[in-house]
Amino acid sequence: MQRILRFLRGYVKIRIKGYSPERFLNLCSHHQIDIWGLQPCKNSYEMYVKLKDFRKIRPIVRKTRTKVVLVERFGMPFFLTRCQSRTWFLAGAVLCILLLMFYTSFIWDIHFEGNEKWTDEVLLQFLEQEKITPAMPKGKVDCADIVRKIRQKYDDIVWVSASIDGSRLKIQIKENEDTFQEVQKEEKPCDLIAEQDGVITKMVTRSGVPMVHVGDQVKKGDILVSGRIEVCNDAKEVVEYQYEQADADIRADTQTEYEDEISTYYEEKRYQNQKRMQVFVEFKNWECHLGSVKNSFPKSEQYVMKRQVTLGENFHLPLFYGVKVAKSYQIKEKRYTNEEIQKKLSENFKQFSKELKEKGIQIQGNSVKIHIGKKSAVAKGSLYLNEDIAKKADTEILEIERNKKDESFRTDD
């Protein structure tokens, strides 16, 4: 505060020379003239003194027979004096300060951190429904209310923080990564059936009645594990059925056909030196541009480079600038070499094999071969796999017909 007051009132740096500078300092202290920054300089002293006190030291200088040299001037009075001949510059500086004060009273950007499931667009749309949008006054922003509304809307968001940094509304979100909804449903009995043809190589049954064994060959749709359990009496007769969900790990050797076809020709873009450029400045819905990207090129592509004006890290202004470029190109049809075709088809097959591995499917072998024609090339053959072939299917509910026995009574005559 002391430095600010000194700057507003103005102060000077002086140099004192003479027979008795110590007496000059003592008289300044006696007359309550504020002096600071005192330091020796060869055969003299340098110090700072307020502008109003500088006018009071003339009698002291005469009395002590010292010499005062004005070294440097500081503060607002001297700045305004220098700006008297630059009226428009001073007016522009004042206008700039007023505009900055106006812009800092609004929110110009909403920034999200930590959100993965809910995108920025979805959250911005929700906030817009709650009348929380860019260009709204800071005084109307209630961070606690924003946090409460987000928590009420999205159950899987476990933590929210809202704060204002400069002209930016910053919302930090923590989502529940282990979110799941427990749906209370009555467990329906089910079987495990074969999803495709194969030979069983592994079978571990946890519940249900196994209908096949390791080494058996099964067809698509065959029941592997039944969810219907027979309950028999002492005479080995089925008296009722119990039902449950069949559960088992079943793997089998299977065979599937693989085919991948690509064209032997491709289109290559050759960019030319012809291009059009447009520089633009955008403020909300208003745009000012220099140049044009309208062209008569047979084929062209456009791209935009756009940036927002910021002061520091968190002060975002509603002002954008950038450039639009339209670039001309020609398309030339070229043919892959045989080596490029084989490499491309091999990479596709490796990617396909990687995707199978991620699904838990093992490739035991393959007979895939590449055939190259004039207009297309194809990789075709059989894959020998080992995979889980079981899938769930509803269990057929059976009812046992019970015959009522006729009871006869014998009477003796």
C-alpha positions as a Markdown table, in Angstrom:
| # | Residue | x | y | z |
|---|---|---|---|---|
| 1 | Met | 0.0 | 0.0 | 0.0 |
| 2 | Gln | 2.9 | 2.4 | 0.8 |
| 3 | Arg | 4.4 | 1.7 | -2.7 |
| 4 | Ile | 1.0 | 2.3 | -4.4 |
| 5 | Leu | 0.5 | 5.6 | -2.5 |
| 6 | Arg | 4.0 | 6.8 | -3.4 |
| 7 | Phe | 3.4 | 6.0 | -7.0 |
| 8 | Leu | 0.0 | 7.8 | -7.2 |
| 9 | Arg | 1.4 | 10.9 | -5.5 |
| 10 | Gly | 4.8 | 10.8 | -7.2 |
| 11 | Tyr | 8.3 | 10.8 | -5.9 |
| 12 | Val | 11.9 | 11.6 | -7.1 |
| 13 | Lys | 15.4 | 10.4 | -6.7 |
| 14 | Ile | 17.9 | 13.1 | -5.7 |
| 15 | Arg | 21.7 | 13.3 | -5.1 |
| 16 | Ile | 23.1 | 15.5 | -2.2 |
| 17 | Lys | 26.6 | 17.0 | -2.4 |
| 18 | Gly | 28.2 | 19.5 | -0.1 |
| 19 | Tyr | 30.2 | 20.3 | 3.0 |
| 20 | Ser | 27.7 | 18.8 | 5.5 |
| 21 | Pro | 25.1 | 16.4 | 4.0 |
| 22 | Glu | 24.6 | 14.9 | 7.5 |
| 23 | Arg | 23.2 | 18.2 | 8.7 |
| 24 | Phe | 20.9 | 18.2 | 5.7 |
| 25 | Leu | 19.5 | 14.8 | 6.7 |
| 26 | Asn | 19.0 | 15.9 | 10.3 |
| 27 | Leu | 17.0 | 19.0 | 9.2 |
| 28 | Cys | 14.9 | 16.9 | 6.9 |
| 29 | Ser | 14.1 | 14.6 | 9.8 |
| 30 | His | 13.3 | 17.6 | 12.0 |
| 31 | His | 10.9 | 19.0 | 9.5 |
| 32 | Gln | 9.3 | 15.5 | 9.0 |
| 33 | Ile | 10.4 | 15.1 | 5.4 |
| 34 | Asp | 10.1 | 11.4 | 4.6 |
| 35 | Ile | 13.4 | 10.0 | 3.1 |
| 36 | Trp | 14.1 | 6.4 | 2.1 |
| 37 | Gly | 16.5 | 4.4 | 0.0 |
| 38 | Leu | 19.5 | 6.3 | 1.4 |
| 39 | Gln | 22.8 | 5.1 | 0.1 |
| 40 | Pro | 26.3 | 6.6 | -0.5 |
| 41 | Cys | 27.5 | 7.4 | -4.0 |
| 42 | Lys | 31.2 | 8.4 | -4.1 |
| 43 | Asn | 31.3 | 11.8 | -2.4 |
| 44 | Ser | 27.6 | 12.2 | -2.2 |
| 45 | Tyr | 24.4 | 10.6 | -1.1 |
| 46 | Glu | 21.4 | 9.3 | -3.1 |
| 47 | Met | 17.9 | 9.0 | -1.7 |
| 48 | Tyr | 14.2 | 9.1 | -2.6 |
| 49 | Val | 11.8 | 11.8 | -1.5 |
| 50 | Lys | 8.1 | 12.5 | -2.1 |
| 51 | Leu | 7.2 | 15.1 | -4.7 |
| 52 | Lys | 5.4 | 17.3 | -2.2 |
| 53 | Asp | 8.4 | 17.2 | 0.2 |
| 54 | Phe | 10.8 | 17.9 | -2.6 |
| 55 | Arg | 9.4 | 21.4 | -2.8 |
| 56 | Lys | 10.1 | 21.9 | 0.9 |
| 57 | Ile | 13.8 | 21.2 | 0.9 |
| 58 | Arg | 14.9 | 24.4 | -0.8 |
| 59 | Pro | 15.3 | 26.4 | 2.5 |
| 60 | Ile | 17.2 | 23.5 | 4.0 |
| 61 | Val | 19.5 | 23.3 | 1.0 |
| 62 | Arg | 20.4 | 27.0 | 1.4 |
| 63 | Lys | 20.9 | 26.7 | 5.1 |
| 64 | Thr | 23.2 | 23.7 | 4.9 |
| 65 | Arg | 25.0 | 25.0 | 1.7 |
| 66 | Thr | 24.5 | 21.7 | -0.1 |
| 67 | Lys | 23.7 | 21.0 | -3.7 |
| 68 | Val | 20.8 | 18.9 | -4.8 |
| 69 | Val | 20.7 | 17.2 | -8.2 |
| 70 | Leu | 17.4 | 15.7 | -9.5 |
| 71 | Val | 18.4 | 12.2 | -10.8 |
| 72 | Glu | 15.0 | 10.6 | -11.8 |
| 73 | Arg | 11.2 | 11.1 | -11.6 |
| 74 | Phe | 8.7 | 8.4 | -10.7 |
| 75 | Gly | 4.9 | 8.2 | -10.3 |
| 76 | Met | 1.5 | 9.0 | -11.8 |
| 77 | Pro | 1.9 | 12.9 | -12.0 |
| 78 | Phe | 5.0 | 12.6 | -14.2 |
| 79 | Phe | 3.3 | 9.9 | -16.4 |
| 80 | Leu | 0.3 | 12.1 | -16.9 |
| 81 | Thr | 2.5 | 15.0 | -17.8 |
| 82 | Arg | 4.2 | 12.9 | -20.5 |
| 83 | Cys | 0.8 | 11.8 | -21.8 |
| 84 | Gln | -0.6 | 15.3 | -22.3 |
| 85 | Ser | 0.7 | 15.4 | -25.9 |
| 86 | Arg | -0.7 | 11.8 | -26.5 |
| 87 | Thr | -4.4 | 12.3 | -25.8 |
| 88 | Trp | -5.6 | 9.5 | -28.0 |
| 89 | Phe | -3.1 | 7.1 | -26.5 |
| 90 | Leu | -4.3 | 7.9 | -23.0 |
| 91 | Ala | -7.9 | 7.6 | -24.1 |
| 92 | Gly | -7.2 | 4.2 | -25.7 |
| 93 | Ala | -5.5 | 3.0 | -22.5 |
| 94 | Val | -8.4 | 4.1 | -20.3 |
| 95 | Leu | -10.8 | 2.4 | -22.8 |
| 96 | Cys | -8.8 | -0.8 | -22.7 |
| 97 | Ile | -8.9 | -0.9 | -18.9 |
| 98 | Leu | -12.6 | -0.3 | -18.9 |
| 99 | Leu | -13.1 | -3.1 | -21.4 |
| 100 | Leu | -11.0 | -5.5 | -19.4 |
| 101 | Met | -13.0 | -4.7 | -16.3 |
| 102 | Phe | -16.2 | -5.3 | -18.2 |
| 103 | Tyr | -15.0 | -8.6 | -19.7 |
| 104 | Thr | -13.7 | -9.9 | -16.4 |
| 105 | Ser | -17.2 | -9.7 | -14.9 |
| 106 | Phe | -18.5 | -12.4 | -17.2 |
| 107 | Ile | -17.9 | -16.1 | -17.8 |
| 108 | Trp | -16.6 | -16.7 | -21.3 |
| 109 | Asp | -15.5 | -20.4 | -21.2 |
| 110 | Ile | -16.7 | -23.6 | -19.4 |
| 111 | His | -14.0 | -26.2 | -18.9 |
| 112 | Phe | -14.5 | -29.8 | -17.8 |
| 113 | Glu | -11.9 | -32.1 | -16.3 |
| 114 | Gly | -12.1 | -35.8 | -15.4 |
| 115 | Asn | -15.2 | -36.7 | -17.4 |
| 116 | Glu | -14.9 | -39.8 | -19.7 |
| 117 | Lys | -18.4 | -41.3 | -19.9 |
| 118 | Trp | -20.2 | -38.0 | -20.2 |
| 119 | Thr | -18.8 | -35.8 | -23.0 |
| 120 | Asp | -18.3 | -32.1 | -22.8 |
| 121 | Glu | -21.1 | -31.6 | -25.3 |
| 122 | Val | -23.6 | -33.6 | -23.2 |
| 123 | Leu | -22.6 | -31.7 | -20.0 |
| 124 | Leu | -22.8 | -28.3 | -21.8 |
| 125 | Gln | -26.2 | -29.1 | -23.1 |
| 126 | Phe | -27.4 | -29.9 | -19.6 |
| 127 | Leu | -25.9 | -26.7 | -18.2 |
| 128 | Glu | -27.6 | -24.8 | -21.0 |
| 129 | Gln | -30.9 | -26.2 | -19.9 |
| 130 | Glu | -30.1 | -24.9 | -16.4 |
| 131 | Lys | -29.4 | -21.4 | -17.9 |
| 132 | Ile | -25.6 | -21.7 | -17.2 |
| 133 | Thr | -23.9 | -20.7 | -20.4 |
| 134 | Pro | -20.9 | -18.7 | -21.5 |
| 135 | Ala | -21.3 | -14.9 | -21.5 |
| 136 | Met | -23.3 | -15.0 | -18.3 |
| 137 | Pro | -22.4 | -12.6 | -15.4 |
| 138 | Lys | -20.2 | -14.0 | -12.7 |
| 139 | Gly | -22.6 | -12.7 | -10.1 |
| 140 | Lys | -25.2 | -15.2 | -11.3 |
| 141 | Val | -22.9 | -18.2 | -11.1 |
| 142 | Asp | -23.6 | -20.3 | -8.0 |
| 143 | Cys | -20.9 | -23.0 | -7.9 |
| 144 | Ala | -22.6 | -24.9 | -5.0 |
| 145 | Asp | -25.9 | -25.0 | -7.0 |
| 146 | Ile | -24.1 | -26.2 | -10.1 |
| 147 | Val | -22.5 | -29.1 | -8.1 |
| 148 | Arg | -25.8 | -30.0 | -6.6 |
| 149 | Lys | -27.6 | -30.1 | -10.0 |
| 150 | Ile | -24.9 | -32.2 | -11.7 |
| 151 | Arg | -25.0 | -34.7 | -8.8 |
| 152 | Gln | -28.8 | -35.0 | -9.0 |
| 153 | Lys | -28.8 | -35.5 | -12.8 |
| 154 | Tyr | -25.9 | -38.1 | -13.1 |
| 155 | Asp | -25.9 | -40.8 | -10.5 |
| 156 | Asp | -22.6 | -42.3 | -11.6 |
| 157 | Ile | -20.7 | -39.0 | -10.9 |
| 158 | Val | -19.4 | -39.4 | -7.3 |
| 159 | Trp | -17.6 | -36.1 | -6.9 |
| 160 | Val | -18.0 | -32.6 | -8.5 |
| 161 | Ser | -16.1 | -29.4 | -7.9 |
| 162 | Ala | -17.0 | -26.0 | -9.5 |
| 163 | Ser | -14.8 | -22.9 | -9.3 |
| 164 | Ile | -14.2 | -19.7 | -11.2 |
| 165 | Asp | -10.7 | -19.1 | -12.5 |
| 166 | Gly | -10.5 | -15.7 | -14.2 |
| 167 | Ser | -13.2 | -15.7 | -16.9 |
| 168 | Arg | -13.5 | -19.5 | -17.0 |
| 169 | Leu | -15.9 | -21.8 | -15.1 |
| 170 | Lys | -13.9 | -24.8 | -14.2 |
| 171 | Ile | -15.8 | -28.0 | -13.4 |
| 172 | Gln | -13.9 | -31.1 | -12.1 |
| 173 | Ile | -15.6 | -34.4 | -12.2 |
| 174 | Lys | -14.9 | -37.9 | -10.7 |
| 175 | Glu | -16.9 | -40.7 | -12.3 |
| 176 | Asn | -17.5 | -44.0 | -10.6 |
| 177 | Glu | -15.5 | -46.5 | -12.6 |
| 178 | Asp | -17.1 | -49.5 | -10.9 |
| 179 | Thr | -20.7 | -48.4 | -11.6 |
| 180 | Phe | -23.1 | -51.1 | -12.2 |
| 181 | Gln | -26.9 | -51.4 | -11.8 |
| 182 | Glu | -28.2 | -54.4 | -9.9 |
| 183 | Val | -31.4 | -55.5 | -11.5 |
| 184 | Gln | -33.4 | -57.9 | -9.4 |
| 185 | Lys | -34.8 | -60.5 | -11.7 |
| 186 | Glu | -36.0 | -64.0 | -11.2 |
| 187 | Glu | -33.4 | -66.3 | -12.5 |
| 188 | Lys | -34.8 | -68.2 | -15.5 |
| 189 | Pro | -33.5 | -71.8 | -16.1 |
| 190 | Cys | -31.3 | -72.1 | -19.2 |
| 191 | Asp | -29.2 | -74.6 | -21.1 |
| 192 | Leu | -25.8 | -74.2 | -22.7 |
| 193 | Ile | -25.9 | -75.0 | -26.5 |
| 194 | Ala | -23.2 | -75.1 | -29.1 |
| 195 | Glu | -22.8 | -71.9 | -31.0 |
| 196 | Gln | -21.1 | -73.7 | -33.9 |
| 197 | Asp | -19.7 | -77.1 | -35.0 |
| 198 | Gly | -16.6 | -78.4 | -33.3 |
| 199 | Val | -14.8 | -81.0 | -31.2 |
| 200 | Ile | -14.9 | -80.6 | -27.5 |
| 201 | Thr | -11.4 | -80.2 | -26.0 |
| 202 | Lys | -12.1 | -78.9 | -22.5 |
| 203 | Met | -15.2 | -79.0 | -20.3 |
| 204 | Val | -15.6 | -77.8 | -16.7 |
| 205 | Thr | -19.2 | -78.0 | -15.4 |
| 206 | Arg | -20.2 | -75.9 | -12.4 |
| 207 | Ser | -24.0 | -76.3 | -12.5 |
| 208 | Gly | -26.4 | -78.3 | -14.7 |
| 209 | Val | -26.2 | -81.8 | -16.3 |
| 210 | Pro | -23.4 | -82.3 | -18.9 |
| 211 | Met | -24.7 | -83.8 | -22.1 |
| 212 | Val | -21.4 | -84.2 | -23.9 |
| 213 | His | -17.8 | -85.1 | -23.0 |
| 214 | Val | -14.3 | -84.2 | -24.1 |
| 215 | Gly | -13.6 | -85.6 | -27.6 |
| 216 | Asp | -17.2 | -85.5 | -28.7 |
| 217 | Gln | -18.1 | -83.8 | -31.9 |
| 218 | Val | -21.0 | -81.5 | -31.7 |
| 219 | Lys | -23.2 | -79.6 | -34.2 |
| 220 | Lys | -24.5 | -76.1 | -34.0 |
| 221 | Gly | -27.5 | -76.0 | -31.6 |
| 222 | Asp | -26.7 | -79.2 | -29.7 |
| 223 | Ile | -27.3 | -79.0 | -26.0 |
| 224 | Leu | -23.9 | -79.1 | -24.1 |
| 225 | Val | -25.1 | -78.7 | -20.6 |
| 226 | Ser | -28.8 | -79.0 | -19.6 |
| 227 | Gly | -30.4 | -76.9 | -16.9 |
| 228 | Arg | -33.1 | -79.5 | -16.3 |
| 229 | Ile | -32.2 | -82.1 | -13.6 |
| 230 | Glu | -34.2 | -85.3 | -13.3 |
| 231 | Val | -35.4 | -86.4 | -9.9 |
| 232 | Cys | -36.0 | -90.1 | -9.7 |
| 233 | Asn | -37.6 | -92.5 | -7.2 |
| 234 | Asp | -36.2 | -95.8 | -6.0 |
| 235 | Ala | -37.5 | -97.5 | -9.1 |
| 236 | Lys | -35.5 | -95.1 | -11.3 |
| 237 | Glu | -38.6 | -93.4 | -12.5 |
| 238 | Val | -38.6 | -89.7 | -13.1 |
| 239 | Val | -41.0 | -88.1 | -10.6 |
| 240 | Glu | -40.2 | -84.5 | -11.2 |
| 241 | Tyr | -37.7 | -82.0 | -12.7 |
| 242 | Gln | -35.6 | -79.3 | -11.0 |
| 243 | Tyr | -34.5 | -76.3 | -13.1 |
| 244 | Glu | -31.4 | -74.1 | -12.8 |
| 245 | Gln | -29.1 | -72.0 | -14.9 |
| 246 | Ala | -26.4 | -74.1 | -16.5 |
| 247 | Asp | -22.9 | -72.8 | -16.1 |
| 248 | Ala | -19.7 | -74.3 | -17.5 |
| 249 | Asp | -16.4 | -73.6 | -19.4 |
| 250 | Ile | -16.5 | -75.4 | -22.7 |
| 251 | Arg | -13.9 | -75.0 | -25.4 |
| 252 | Ala | -13.7 | -76.8 | -28.7 |
| 253 | Asp | -11.7 | -77.0 | -31.9 |
| 254 | Thr | -13.6 | -75.2 | -34.7 |
| 255 | Gln | -13.0 | -74.2 | -38.3 |
| 256 | Thr | -14.0 | -71.0 | -40.0 |
| 257 | Glu | -13.4 | -69.5 | -43.4 |
| 258 | Tyr | -11.4 | -66.3 | -43.8 |
| 259 | Glu | -11.6 | -64.0 | -46.8 |
| 260 | Asp | -10.2 | -60.5 | -47.3 |
| 261 | Glu | -10.4 | -58.7 | -50.6 |
| 262 | Ile | -8.8 | -55.4 | -51.6 |
| 263 | Ser | -8.5 | -53.5 | -54.8 |
| 264 | Thr | -5.1 | -53.5 | -56.5 |
| 265 | Tyr | -5.6 | -49.8 | -57.5 |
| 266 | Tyr | -5.7 | -46.8 | -55.2 |
| 267 | Glu | -6.2 | -43.0 | -55.6 |
| 268 | Glu | -3.3 | -40.7 | -54.7 |
| 269 | Lys | -3.8 | -37.0 | -53.9 |
| 270 | Arg | -1.3 | -34.7 | -55.6 |
| 271 | Tyr | -1.4 | -31.2 | -54.1 |
| 272 | Gln | -0.8 | -28.3 | -56.4 |
| 273 | Asn | 0.6 | -24.9 | -55.6 |
| 274 | Gln | -2.8 | -23.3 | -56.1 |
| 275 | Lys | -4.6 | -22.4 | -52.8 |
| 276 | Arg | -6.8 | -19.7 | -51.4 |
| 277 | Met | -6.5 | -18.3 | -47.9 |
| 278 | Gln | -8.9 | -16.3 | -45.7 |
| 279 | Val | -7.9 | -14.6 | -42.4 |
| 280 | Phe | -10.8 | -14.1 | -40.0 |
| 281 | Val | -11.6 | -12.6 | -36.6 |
| 282 | Glu | -14.7 | -13.9 | -34.8 |
| 283 | Phe | -16.6 | -12.3 | -31.9 |
| 284 | Lys | -19.7 | -14.3 | -30.8 |
| 285 | Asn | -21.9 | -14.4 | -33.9 |
| 286 | Trp | -20.0 | -11.6 | -35.7 |
| 287 | Glu | -17.2 | -12.4 | -38.1 |
| 288 | Cys | -14.8 | -10.2 | -40.0 |
| 289 | His | -12.6 | -11.8 | -42.7 |
| 290 | Leu | -10.0 | -10.8 | -45.2 |
| 291 | Gly | -9.8 | -12.9 | -48.4 |
| 292 | Ser | -12.0 | -15.7 | -49.7 |
| 293 | Val | -11.8 | -19.5 | -49.9 |
| 294 | Lys | -14.4 | -19.7 | -52.7 |
| 295 | Asn | -12.6 | -21.2 | -55.7 |
| 296 | Ser | -13.1 | -22.9 | -59.0 |
| 297 | Phe | -10.8 | -25.8 | -58.3 |
| 298 | Pro | -12.1 | -29.1 | -59.7 |
| 299 | Lys | -11.0 | -30.8 | -56.4 |
| 300 | Ser | -10.0 | -29.1 | -53.2 |
| 301 | Glu | -10.0 | -29.6 | -49.5 |
| 302 | Gln | -10.4 | -27.0 | -46.8 |
| 303 | Tyr | -9.1 | -26.8 | -43.2 |
| 304 | Val | -9.5 | -24.2 | -40.5 |
| 305 | Met | -7.0 | -23.2 | -37.8 |
| 306 | Lys | -8.7 | -21.3 | -35.0 |
| 307 | Arg | -7.6 | -20.0 | -31.6 |
| 308 | Gln | -9.1 | -18.1 | -28.8 |
| 309 | Val | -7.6 | -14.9 | -27.4 |
| 310 | Thr | -6.5 | -15.4 | -23.8 |
| 311 | Leu | -4.7 | -13.3 | -21.2 |
| 312 | Gly | -2.8 | -15.6 | -19.0 |
| 313 | Glu | -4.0 | -19.1 | -18.4 |
| 314 | Asn | -7.6 | -18.6 | -17.2 |
| 315 | Phe | -8.7 | -15.3 | -18.7 |
| 316 | His | -10.5 | -16.2 | -21.9 |
| 317 | Leu | -11.9 | -13.5 | -24.1 |
| 318 | Pro | -14.9 | -14.1 | -26.5 |
| 319 | Leu | -12.6 | -13.3 | -29.4 |
| 320 | Phe | -11.3 | -15.9 | -31.9 |
| 321 | Tyr | -8.9 | -15.5 | -34.8 |
| 322 | Gly | -7.6 | -17.9 | -37.4 |
| 323 | Val | -7.2 | -18.7 | -41.0 |
| 324 | Lys | -9.2 | -20.8 | -43.5 |
| 325 | Val | -7.3 | -22.5 | -46.4 |
| 326 | Ala | -8.6 | -24.1 | -49.5 |
| 327 | Lys | -6.0 | -26.3 | -51.2 |
| 328 | Ser | -6.2 | -27.7 | -54.7 |
| 329 | Tyr | -5.3 | -31.3 | -55.6 |
| 330 | Gln | -5.5 | -33.8 | -58.4 |
| 331 | Ile | -6.3 | -37.5 | -58.1 |
| 332 | Lys | -4.1 | -40.0 | -59.9 |
| 333 | Glu | -4.9 | -43.7 | -60.0 |
| 334 | Lys | -2.0 | -45.9 | -59.1 |
| 335 | Arg | -1.5 | -49.7 | -58.8 |
| 336 | Tyr | 0.0 | -51.4 | -55.8 |
| 337 | Thr | 3.0 | -53.6 | -56.4 |
| 338 | Asn | 2.8 | -57.3 | -55.6 |
| 339 | Glu | 5.0 | -56.7 | -52.5 |
| 340 | Glu | 2.7 | -53.9 | -51.3 |
| 341 | Ile | -0.4 | -56.1 | -51.8 |
| 342 | Gln | 1.1 | -59.0 | -49.9 |
| 343 | Lys | 2.2 | -56.6 | -47.1 |
| 344 | Lys | -1.3 | -55.0 | -46.9 |
| 345 | Leu | -3.2 | -58.3 | -46.8 |
| 346 | Ser | -0.7 | -59.7 | -44.2 |
| 347 | Glu | -1.2 | -56.7 | -42.0 |
| 348 | Asn | -5.0 | -57.1 | -42.2 |
| 349 | Phe | -4.7 | -60.8 | -41.3 |
| 350 | Lys | -2.4 | -59.9 | -38.3 |
| 351 | Gln | -5.0 | -57.4 | -37.1 |
| 352 | Phe | -7.8 | -59.9 | -37.5 |
| 353 | Ser | -5.7 | -62.5 | -35.5 |
| 354 | Lys | -5.1 | -59.9 | -32.8 |
| 355 | Glu | -8.8 | -59.2 | -32.5 |
| 356 | Leu | -9.5 | -62.9 | -32.2 |
| 357 | Lys | -6.8 | -63.2 | -29.5 |
| 358 | Glu | -8.4 | -60.4 | -27.5 |
| 359 | Lys | -11.7 | -62.3 | -27.5 |
| 360 | Gly | -10.0 | -65.4 | -26.1 |
| 361 | Ile | -9.9 | -67.3 | -29.4 |
| 362 | Gln | -6.7 | -69.3 | -30.1 |
| 363 | Ile | -5.6 | -69.9 | -33.7 |
| 364 | Gln | -4.2 | -73.4 | -34.0 |
| 365 | Gly | -3.4 | -73.1 | -37.7 |
| 366 | Asn | -4.5 | -71.7 | -41.0 |
| 367 | Ser | -4.4 | -72.4 | -44.8 |
| 368 | Val | -4.8 | -68.8 | -45.9 |
| 369 | Lys | -3.3 | -68.0 | -49.3 |
| 370 | Ile | -3.1 | -64.8 | -51.3 |
| 371 | His | -4.4 | -64.6 | -54.9 |
| 372 | Ile | -3.5 | -61.5 | -56.9 |
| 373 | Gly | -5.7 | -60.6 | -59.9 |
| 374 | Lys | -5.7 | -57.6 | -62.3 |
| 375 | Lys | -8.2 | -55.5 | -60.4 |
| 376 | Ser | -8.4 | -57.1 | -57.0 |
| 377 | Ala | -6.4 | -59.3 | -54.6 |
| 378 | Val | -7.9 | -61.7 | -52.1 |
| 379 | Ala | -6.5 | -63.6 | -49.0 |
| 380 | Lys | -8.7 | -66.7 | -48.6 |
| 381 | Gly | -8.5 | -69.9 | -46.6 |
| 382 | Ser | -9.5 | -71.8 | -43.5 |
| 383 | Leu | -8.7 | -71.0 | -39.9 |
| 384 | Tyr | -8.4 | -73.7 | -37.3 |
| 385 | Leu | -9.4 | -72.3 | -33.9 |
| 386 | Asn | -9.9 | -73.2 | -30.3 |
| 387 | Glu | -12.6 | -71.2 | -28.6 |
| 388 | Asp | -15.5 | -71.1 | -26.2 |
| 389 | Ile | -18.6 | -72.3 | -28.2 |
| 390 | Ala | -21.2 | -72.3 | -25.4 |
| 391 | Lys | -24.1 | -69.9 | -25.4 |
| 392 | Lys | -27.2 | -69.7 | -23.3 |
| 393 | Ala | -30.7 | -70.8 | -24.4 |
| 394 | Asp | -34.0 | -71.2 | -22.6 |
| 395 | Thr | -34.6 | -74.6 | -21.0 |
| 396 | Glu | -37.7 | -76.5 | -22.2 |
| 397 | Ile | -40.0 | -76.9 | -19.3 |
| 398 | Leu | -41.6 | -80.4 | -19.1 |
| 399 | Glu | -44.5 | -81.5 | -17.0 |
| 400 | Ile | -45.0 | -85.0 | -15.7 |
| 401 | Glu | -48.4 | -86.4 | -16.1 |
| 402 | Arg | -49.6 | -88.1 | -12.9 |
| 403 | Asn | -52.3 | -90.8 | -13.3 |
| 404 | Lys | -54.7 | -91.0 | -10.3 |
| 405 | Lys | -55.2 | -94.5 | -9.1 |
| 406 | Asp | -58.8 | -95.7 | -8.7 |
| 407 | Glu | -59.4 | -96.9 | -5.2 |
| 408 | Ser | -61.9 | -99.9 | -5.0 |
| 409 | Phe | -63.5 | -101.2 | -1.8 |
| 410 | Arg | -64.2 | -105.0 | -1.3 |
| 411 | Thr | -67.1 | -106.0 | 0.8 |
| 412 | Asp | -67.6 | -109.5 | 2.1 |
| 413 | Asp | -71.1 | -111.0 | 1.7 |
